[in-house]
């Protein structure tokens, strides 16, 4: 990996942290409710949510990079 790739990687990690912090910052009660609802989900439901999130991210990345 070249230094530019590392910079892109760490920029992506930083953006993930920014987006992860938005919901608890803007609406702490909404965040609490979301976490409580996720605690009620079984493993399969959480995996499907994770898969859909990853596929959406890959799709948007593809649109942005091409």
C-alpha positions, 0 to 999 in steps of 0.5 A, a space after each residue: 500500500 502506498 502512502 496515498 492509499 493509507 491516507 484514503 483508508 484513514 480518511 474513510 475511517 475518520 468519516 465512519 466515526 463522524 457518521 457514527 457520531 451523528 445520531 447520538 449527537 443529534 438525537 440521543 433518545 432516538 439513538 437509545 431507541 435504535 440500540 434497544 430495538 437492535 438488542 431485540 433482533 436475532 443474529 440473522 436479522 442483524 447480519 442481514 442489516 449489516 449485509 445491506 449496509 455493506 452493499 449500500 456502501 459499496 454501491 455508493 462507493 462505486 457510483 462516486 469512484 466511477 
